[in-house]
């Protein structure tokens, strides 16, 4: 059996967290907390506030793990974006300081992805859509509803008249097929 890439391992952990797996949450924390803390610290510049932002990020990850969608973006991009947004929100809530003679907009870096990253993301998204077309239409529709449209497993089970565990199994198998397709 081929060894999983780090991206696949984190995707696996997020899928398990979405089902309430505390051990997976602990593993995800061990793998990602240093990087995510560094982001919080860089944005906030205060260790205590960065620790609070990191804690808030992991609470949100626990509560929203099923919102992670296999959409061509890496799971680390999702985790970093979520954490970064929390840190930025905390920074914005601080009392405003004068810009000391400079326009504040001139001192803020553009944190969005550059043209090269945008092109790579579009290419990855197109690969994902090609792989989705290889799935049976009903399974591809389920994957789109859960991971692209944001439906919950329970909503999907109710809408299709299928047992919740069956929906989870079908989605898990579909994700495995997608991962194999994307690895080609």
Secondary structure, DSSP 8 states (H G I E B T S, - for coil): -----HHHHHHHHHHHHHTT-HHHHHHHHHHHHHHHHHHHHHHH--HHHHHHHHHHHHHHHHHHGGG---SSS-HHHHHHHHHHHHHHHHHHHS-----TTS-HHHH----S--HHHHHHHHHHHHHHHHHHHHS-HHHHHHHIIIIIS---HHHHHHHHT--HHHHHHHHHHHHHHHHHHHH-
